[in-house]
Amino acid sequence: MEIALALVGLFVFAGVVAALVVKRLLVVCQPHEILVLVGAKRQVGGHVVGYRLIRGGRTMRTPFIERVERLDLSEIPVEFRVTRAYSKGNIPLAVDAVARVKIDG
């Protein structure tokens, strides 16, 4: 009886440790971002690269080798102002503008 109880406790402990390891290594990509996993070398089309790109979904990172960087794909507002500009008819202009820049996925 004591051996069975010890085995059950061991299996529960191993399950908890496995769940914690998976939680630490599983990386989930949000809809508005790209994950760049940097570090592990791999062959892509005849070239050796040191990164992986994940857009949408999830992946497991390699511990101690890969690190995860996140690239945001949401719109970035860029405000700019032009002063003392002259039009073709020598009319002074002052322009305030906002450009919305988005990185294509």
Wavefront OBJ file of the C-alpha trace (Angstrom):
o trace
v 0.000 0.000 0.000
v 2.806 2.400 0.885
v 4.642 1.617 -2.367
v 1.501 2.306 -4.413
v 1.000 5.622 -2.625
v 4.648 6.562 -3.233
v 4.289 5.692 -6.942
v 1.148 7.823 -7.254
v 2.924 10.716 -5.569
v 5.896 10.304 -7.914
v 3.641 10.317 -10.991
v 1.822 13.441 -9.767
v 5.137 15.195 -9.120
v 6.456 14.201 -12.576
v 3.233 15.460 -14.182
v 3.497 18.824 -12.427
v 7.154 19.202 -13.446
v 6.333 18.281 -17.073
v 3.476 20.815 -17.148
v 5.766 23.564 -15.811
v 8.446 22.764 -18.392
v 5.923 22.878 -21.252
v 4.483 26.152 -19.926
v 7.960 27.734 -19.914
v 8.916 26.526 -23.409
v 5.603 26.937 -25.264
v 5.438 30.305 -27.039
v 2.108 31.591 -28.400
v 1.963 34.167 -31.190
v -0.763 36.799 -30.871
v -2.733 37.824 -34.016
v -1.010 41.228 -34.294
v 2.597 40.059 -34.042
v 5.321 37.846 -35.482
v 7.616 35.762 -33.298
v 11.295 35.656 -34.218
v 13.105 32.764 -32.533
v 16.816 33.571 -32.683
v 19.722 31.250 -32.012
v 19.346 27.806 -33.533
v 20.943 27.321 -36.956
v 18.957 25.556 -39.670
v 19.026 25.058 -43.428
v 16.455 26.929 -45.560
v 16.653 26.622 -49.337
v 20.404 26.026 -49.455
v 21.218 28.793 -46.931
v 22.020 28.457 -43.241
v 19.995 30.883 -41.111
v 19.954 31.461 -37.370
v 16.288 32.312 -36.892
v 12.710 31.038 -37.279
v 9.641 33.177 -38.008
v 6.251 32.235 -36.581
v 3.140 34.140 -37.673
v 0.025 32.930 -35.951
v -0.044 29.766 -33.887
v 2.458 28.482 -31.384
v 5.766 26.686 -31.174
v 8.143 25.164 -28.667
v 11.446 26.989 -28.262
v 14.685 25.112 -27.741
v 15.884 25.809 -24.181
v 19.258 27.542 -23.687
v 19.678 27.917 -27.491
v 16.786 30.019 -28.761
v 15.409 33.286 -27.454
v 12.107 34.833 -28.507
v 11.711 38.346 -29.900
v 8.294 39.775 -30.777
v 7.693 42.032 -33.803
v 4.530 44.122 -33.504
v 2.463 44.371 -36.707
v -0.048 46.968 -35.560
v -0.240 50.405 -37.168
v 2.373 52.981 -36.161
v 1.310 56.634 -36.454
v 4.098 58.912 -37.675
v 3.430 62.628 -37.227
v 5.425 65.203 -39.138
v 5.317 68.935 -39.756
v 6.665 70.897 -42.714
v 7.110 74.636 -42.283
v 8.544 77.332 -44.538
v 7.875 75.311 -47.658
v 6.839 77.181 -50.784
v 4.470 76.036 -53.476
v 5.007 76.506 -57.186
v 3.524 80.019 -57.019
v 5.755 81.100 -54.072
v 2.962 80.660 -51.547
v 4.328 79.756 -48.087
v 2.923 76.519 -46.716
v 2.765 74.935 -43.278
v 1.707 71.281 -43.407
v 0.815 69.072 -40.458
v 0.334 65.429 -41.396
v -0.010 61.983 -39.896
v 1.078 58.888 -41.785
v 0.002 55.445 -40.650
v 2.689 52.840 -41.283
v 2.039 49.101 -41.047
v 4.497 46.270 -41.524
v 3.065 43.703 -43.888
v 2.747 40.261 -42.401
l 1 2 3 4 5 6 7 8 9 10 11 12 13 14 15 16 17 18 19 20 21 22 23 24 25 26 27 28 29 30 31 32 33 34 35 36 37 38 39 40 41 42 43 44 45 46 47 48 49 50 51 52 53 54 55 56 57 58 59 60 61 62 63 64 65 66 67 68 69 70 71 72 73 74 75 76 77 78 79 80 81 82 83 84 85 86 87 88 89 90 91 92 93 94 95 96 97 98 99 100 101 102 103 104 105
